[in-house]
Amino acid sequence: MFKLESYITPILLNYVAKYVKDLRDEDAQVSLWEGEVTFQNLDLRLDVLQEELNLPIELLSGHIHELSIQVPWTKLMSEPVRIVINTIEFVAKLPDEESKKSRATLFRDQRRKLKGSRAELVEPAPPQAGATNSNTVNKIINNINVQCHNIILKYVEDDIVVSMNVQYLSFTPANEKWQNGMVDVHPVNVCMRKLLQISDLTICLDQRNPAGRIDVCQEPVLYRCTLECRVLRKHNINTMSTTSTTRIGVLTKSLDINVSSLQLPMVMRLIKMLLDLKPADMDEDIFTIDEPTIAPSASQHQNREERNTVFQWAWNLLPRLTDTGGSLDSGDVIGHAFDVGVYAEQLNFMLKNSEYFIDQAMGSIKRIKYTPILRISLGGIYYERSQLKEVDWANVRAGLSSIYMEPLGPYRSDDPIDRSLLNTKEYQNERAYIDKSLFDEYYTFADRAWCSNNYDDYFSRITDEYMLFRSPVMAFDIVEYRSSRTMPKQAAEVAASSVTNELKDFGLRVKYRLLSAGITFHFSQSFLQVKNVISDLVCSLNYQGIHADSNNDNEPTVVTTHQEYANEFMTYKDFEYLIGFMPTCQSRKSIHAALPAT
């Protein structure tokens, strides 16, 4: 007799036990059969999380206050299984050199194990008599909902304390309209959609004293932001080794960033550290499409449990939407296409001057006084990146639909004309910046990649007019591709006779486009005042490492006689030959002026 309890219960508990310490499966199994099991005060296995997530930071501690698993045994085909986490806390720091080396070694071992496990995969077997039961289990597992309440992350580096808090996070499968719901599993054509929603994201940035305490808490840098992330993965089981599509989109309605003069040096320092940070050497194979979830038998479950990673588990919890047919769509691109897009309907940035003072009325308490300086409002922002590695195709697009810059406080002018330093006209189509993205509800081909392996086809679709349609104020485009033109005979002979591989990238081209229109700049006394204040703030930045890379710029460079006269006898043909290997940049500038009517 087929019992769902015997399949679902071990799968859920084994995954929880993999990332949580001291979990008693025997007691939890009995409670889960009753419909719900609750765990309290759980410590996370940081070594497992650190090894599998490959984060650029090092986790010092991780704790879950309460975790519950809710299984509606009587409505499993119509209601999802829910995993609810209440208050999860993390403390992180930058890894030292020893930690970086050990993590790099662990990741290489993990990558080798993952490749070995993929080598053992066999072709999917035809449906057997128990396929119905297996499909039932697959549907239950692939529709699990994860909800987290109150996520806290603290990062400490020297005198900088960064606190991030998320009030609510949900991770659910989605249907074709990107709505939560129960979805089915297709055994061949896999189209997975998942929805990640974050509510009330707040980031605080404070400075602690030598004793390790924060004297005065400053206003949040980011306050109660809401984000929505959509992920789409599409592939065919028979061709997933050569063709797949992955699209990721992140959208926020409003992003309010506030930075004070006391926080500005810390922000600059964090930016520099983030630019220097990167995860351990990652292989793109870890993101290669895996086979869809298949319900394990009792003898296979233990072996599969040992080789699954957190990425495989997360993807296996995603829905597979039903598709028709067993071949590729005509619009699919051959290769592994990866697209990512970030969109913001409105972004507001405020810069404030801040200073400490003693509030005598409140019992001589140390407080901070804020004076606003400048506010910048950006509308209709997007950043998109697509890549198709098999044909050396990469593309980056970015755009801005509106901008408004105004001085505040004592720097604000009484004249309405001079109140704005920079402004543009209101854009007509407020949804153009998300055109053809995962958030465009009118686009019917959102499951297809942006990537292209044809230069002429791409620029015939992404024209200058289309770029300005999406972002009328500013549009930016970078395309990196391999030229289809043949290699010159002279260069081919040199490449063939060369011992090294220095010419292996011959034919790689990069094209830039920058379009801008409709920006009005107001030069006034307010502009000069704001400029002087910002210049003083930038000049007052003083922290270690800001000029570390330029300490030796003024040291004289010794040039030998051989180096000085090495190129003295080069001919014009030699220069012409070398220029063929240099990247070229073509620019076009258009200035349109409207004459007054007579």
N, C-alpha and C positions, 0 to 999 in steps of 0.2 A: 504494500500500500504506500502510495506517495504522500509524504507528510512534509508540508512546507517548513514546519518548525525545525526539522532535522537538517534542512539546507540553509535557511536564512539565519538562524540563530548562530551557528559557528562562524559564518562569514562576518557578521556584524561584530561579534565579540573578539574575534581574532584581530581585526583591524584596529579596534580600540586598544587591545592589549599590546599591540606593536608600538604604539606611541605613548603609552601611559604605564607608569611603574606600579607594581604591587596591585594588580587587578585580579580578583578572585572570580574565575570564570564559573565555578560550580554554583556559587550563590547567585550570580547574575543570570545564569541560564534559566533558573527556576522563575525568577522575577520577570524575565523577558517573555516567557511563555504566558504569563498573565497579562501581557500587553504593554508593560512599561517597566524599565529598570532605571534607577538613578544612582549615580556615583557622586561622591562629594570629596573635596580636598584631594585632588589628583595632581601628582607631579609628573611632568612630561619628560620623556626620554630625549634629552637635548642632543645626545650624540647621534641618535637616529634622525632627528629633524635636521641637524646641521649637515649630516652626510648626504641626505636625499634632497633637501631644498637648495643646497649650495648657495646660501646667502652670502653677500659680501660683508656681513657683520657677524660677530660671534655672540651667541646666546649664553648669558650667564645663568639665567633661571627662567623657568616656565611653570605656571601653576594654573590649574582649573578649579574653580570653586565648586561648580556643579555641572554635571553632564548627564543627560537623560536620553534614552532611546525609546521611542514610541512606535509600536508596531500594531496597526489595526488589523488583527488576524481575520476578522469577519468581513473586511472591506479592502483586502489587499489589491484587488484589481481596479479599484476606483479611487482609493486614497493612498498617498505615498507614505513610506516610512520616514519618520522625522528624527533627526539628531539635533538636540537643543543644548547649547552650551551657555551657561550663565557665568559671566565674569572670568575671563582668561587674561592672565598677566604675563608679560615678558620683560626681561631686563637684558639689554644688549650693550656691546662696546665694540670698538675696532679691534680686529685680530692682530696679534703681534706676528713677527716673522716666523717664529716656531709654529704658531697655529696655522699660518698660511701654508707652510710646507706640509704639515700633517694633513690638512684638509685637501690639498692638491693630490697627495698620495691616495687618500681614501676615495676621492672622486675618480681617479684613474682606475682603481680597483673596481669600483662600482660600474664604470663604463665597460670594462672588460667582461664583467659578469653579465651585464645587460646584453652585450653583443653575443655572448655565448648562449644565453637563454633564447635569443632570437634565432640562432642557428639551429636550435632544437625544434623550432616550430614546424608543424607539418601542415599540409593542405587541409582545409576544412572538409570534414567527412560529410557524406550525404545524410539527410535526415533519417533518423532511426525511429523505432517505435516510441521511444521516450522523448521525442523532440517536443511534444506538446508540453510536457512537464518542464523541460529545460527552458522553453520560451517563456513559460510563466515565471520561473525564477529570474530570468534575465530581465523581464519587464519590471519586476519588483525592485531588483537591485539598481537598475538604471534610472529609476524614478525617485531615489532617495533625496530628501530635502535636508539641507544643513542650515541651521539658524544659530547665530551667535549674538548674545547680548552683552554689551559692555566689554570691549576689547581694549586693553591698556598695554602700551609699549613705551618703555622708558629707555632712553639712550643717554649715556653719560660719557663725556670726553673732556678731560681736564676740568675747566671751569664752566663748560657748556652742559646744560641739561635740556634735552628735548623730550617732550611728553606728547604722545599721540593717543587719542581716545576715539573709539568708534562705538556709538550707542547701539547700533543694530547692523548686522550683516546677514545676508541670506544668499545661499547658493542653491539654485534650483534648475531643473530642466525646463525647457520652453518649447512651445509649438511653433508653427510657421509664422504666426503673428507675434512672436516673442511675448507670449503670455504663459504664466505658470499653468501647468496641467499635466495629466498623465499621458505619456506618449508610448508608442509601440516601438518594437525592435525589428529592423529589417536585416535578414541574415547576409545579404550581398551588398546592396547599395546602402552605404552608411552615411547619414547626414545628421550630425549631432549639433544641438544648440543648447547652450547653457547660459544662464542669466545670473550675474553677480550684482547685487544691489547693496550699496553702503549708504547709511543715513547718519547724519550728524557727526561728520569727521571734524575733529578739532585738534590743532597742533599748537603747542605752546613752546616758547623758547625763552629760557631764563638763564641767569648767571649765578653761580654759587660762590660763596666766599672761601677762604683757605680752610675754614672749619668744615666745609662740605654742606653748608646750609644756604638756602635761598633767602636773602634779606627781604626782598620785595618781589612778588610775582607780577610779571608784566602782562599786558593784554595779549591774547592769543594772536599768533601770526595768521592762522587760518581758523575760522570759526563756523562750525555747523554746516559743513559742505556736504552735499549729496551727490553721489556718483552712481552711474549705471554702466556696467561692463557686459558686453555681449560677445560671445565666442561661438564661432561656427567652424566645424571640421567636417570635411566631406571627402570620401574616398570610396572606391570599389574594392571588395575583398580580393578579386582576381587581379587587379592592377595596382594595388596600393603600394607596391615596392617602387613603382615608377611615376605614379601620379597621385597627388593629393592636394587639397586646398584647405588652408587654415586662415581664418579672418578673425581679428580681434578689434573691437571698437569700445572706446571709453567716452562717455558723454556726461557733462555737468551743465546744469542750467545756469548756475551762478557760482563764481569763485571769487571770494573777497579776501585779499591778502593785505595785512597791515604790518608795517615794519617801522620800528622806532629807531632813533639815532643810537640808542644803547644796544639794540639788537642787530644793527647793520654790520658791525665788525664780526659778530658771531655768524651771521648769515653768509658773509663772504668766506669765512673760514670753513664753514660746512660745505659750501659749494666747491671749494678747492679740494677738500677731502673726498667728496663724492666723485669728482672728476678723476682723482687718483685711484679710487676704489674700483675693483672689478671682481666678479666671482672667479673661482678657480677655472682653469682652462676647461672650457666646455666643448663637447663634441655635439654637433647638430644632430647626430644619430639618436640622442636621447629623446628628441622630440619627434622621431619618426613614428608614423602611424602604427599602432598596434592593432591586433585583431580585436573584434568586438567581444564583449563579455559573454562567456559561455558557462553555464552552470556546471561547476565541477562535481565529479562523483566523489564518493567517500574516499576512494584510494588515491585520487588525484589532488584532492584539496590541500593536503599537507605540502606536497612538492610545489604547487603553485603559490602557496602562501609565502614560501621562503624566497622566491625570486621576484615577487611583485615589489615595485617601488611606489612612493607616494604619488608620482606622476601617473603611473599606470592605474592606480586605484582611483585617483580623481577623475581621469578620463573614462574609466569603466563605469563610474557612477553617472555618466552623462546619458541623455536619451539618444536613441537612434530613430530618426523619423522615417516613416515608410516612404519608399521611392519605387517607381515603376521601372521595369527593365533591368538588364544586367550589364549594360555597356555604358561607356562614357557618354556624357552629354556633348553635343556639338560645340558648346561654348567652353568646355573644359580645356585647360592648358596642360600640355604634356610636361610633367615635372612636378616638383614639390613647391607649390606657391605659398608664400607666407605674406600676409598683409596685416598691418596694424594702423589704427587711426585714433587720434585723440581730438575731441571736439569740446569747445566751450562756447555756450551762447553768450555769456557775459563774464568778463574778467575785470575786476576792479582792484587797483593797486593804490594804496595810500602810504605816503611817507610822512612820518611825524618826528618832530624834535622832542626829546624827552630829557628830563633832568630830575635829580633827587632833591627832595626838600623835607623838612621836619614839620609835621602838622601839629602845632601846639594845641589846637582845639580838640584833637583826638588823643591827647596824652603823650605828646612828643613821639608820635609814630612816624617812621620813615616811609615816605610815599613817593610817587612819581607824578610829575606834571607833564602833560602832553600838549604840544602845540602843532597843529597840522601844517604841513608845508605844501604838499602836492598830491593830486589825485589823477590817476590815469585810468580811463575806462576804455576797454577794448571789446568789440562785439563781433560775433561770427568768426571765431578762430578755429582753425583746423590744422592738424599735422598728420600726414599720411606717409607711410613707408611700405613699399612692396619689394619683394625679392623672388627671383626665380634662378636658383643657383646653377641649374643644369645648363642654361644658355648664357650665364654671366650677365644677368639682367638685374638691375637695382634702380629704384626710383624713389625720390623723396619729393613730396609736395607740401606746401604750407601756404596759408592765406590769412588775410585780415580784412574784415568787411567794414569796420568803422573804428575810429579812434577819437577820443576827446581828452584833452589834457588841460587842467585848470589849476591855478594856484589857490591855496586855502589860507584861512586865518589872516594874519597881518599882511600877507603878500597878495591878497585878493584885491583887485582894483574895483573902484566904485563905478567905473565906466563899463557899461554892458559889453561894449565892443572888445575891450581888453581883458575880459574875464576868462577867456579861453586862450591858451597858448598854442594849441593845435586842435583842429577839428576837421571833420569831413561831413559830407552830406549823408542823410539817412538812407540806408540801402533799402531797395524796394522789396526784394525777396528775402525774408528773414530766415528761410530754411534752405537757402542755396548752399550754405557752407557744409551741409551734411548730404549733399547730392550724391547719389549712388553709394552711400555708405550703408552700414547695417541698421542705421536709424532712419533711413529714408523709407517711409511706409509706402511710397508710390513706386519704388523701384522693384521690379519683379525678378531681377536677376542678381539678388544680393548674395546668392550662394556661389557666384562665380568670382574668380580672382581678378584683381586689377592687373596682374602681371601680363606681360606680352613678350613674345619673342620676335616681334617684327617692329623695326624702327619706324617705318613709314605708317604702319597701321596705328601706332601709338600717337604720333603727332598729328595724324588726321583726325583722331578723336579728341585729344587734349590740345585744342588750339588756344591761341592767345585770347580769343573772344570767350571761350569757355572758362578759362582761368579767371578772367575778370568778371564773368558772370557769377562764379562761386564766391569770389572775394574782390569786390570792386576797388578797394583801397590799395591792397598790395597782394601780389601772388608770386610765389617762388617755386621753382621747379628744377630738380637735378635728375638727370638720366645718365646712368652708366650702363653701357652695352658693349658688345663685341661687334666690331664692324664686319659686314659680310663681304666687303671688298677683298680681293686677293692681295697677298703680301707681295711687295715689290721683289723683283728677281735678286737684286743686290742684297737686300735684307734677308731674303730666304737663304742665300748662299752663306751669309755670315752666321745666321741662326743654325744652319745645319753643321757648320764647321766649328761652332763654339762648344767648348767643353762644359761650360756652366749653363744654367738655365735662366740667364739674365734676360733673354728675349722671349721667354715663354708667354708673356702677357702682351705681345705685339698685337695690335688691332683693337685694344680696349679703348673706348672713347668715352668722354664725359661731356655732357652738354648742360649749360646753365641757362635758365631764363628768370628774369626778374622784371615784373610788371608792376607799375604803380600809377595811380591817377586819383585826382579829386582831393588832395590834401591841402589844407589852408593853414599857413603859419602866421602867427601874430607876434611881431617883435615890439615889446613894450618895456616899461620900467619894471613891471612885475616879472617879466622873463629874466631880466638882469638880476633881480633880487633872488629869485629861485635858483638861478644858475650859481650865484655866489655861495648860497647856503649849501647846495649840494656839493660844490667844489670843496668847501671847508669840511664837510662830513667825510668825503672820500679821502682827502689829505690827512685827516685825523685817524684813519684806520691804521692800527699798529698791532700786529700780532706776528708771531714767529712763522716763518715759512712763506710769507707772501712774496718775498723777493729772493727766495732761496735758489731758484733756478737761474737767476740772473746775476749771481755774485761774481761770476768770472767773466762777465761780458766785457769789462774794461781792461782785462789783462791782455797785453800785447801777444800777437800770434807770430811765431817765428816762421818765416818763409824761406825755404832753402833755394839755392840757385837752380837746382834741377826743377823744382816746382814752378819757379818764376818763368823759366824759358821752355817749359814742357810743350806749350801750345804755339811756340813762335813760328814753326814751319808748317802749320796746318794750311791746306789749300782751301779754295772756295768750295770744291766738291766735297771735301771732308766736312765742312760746316753744314752744307746742304744735306749731307747724309745724316748727320747727327740731329738736325732739326726735325727730321722725319720721326724721331723717337720722342720728341717733346710734345707735351699736351698743349693744345691750342685753345684759345678762348675767343669766341665771336660775340660782339656786343652790338646792340642796336638801340638807339635812343630816339624817341619821338616826342616832340614838344608841340602841343596844340594850344593855340591862343585864339580867343574869340574877340573879333573886332567890334567896337561899339557901333550900334546902328546910327546912320546919319539921317 
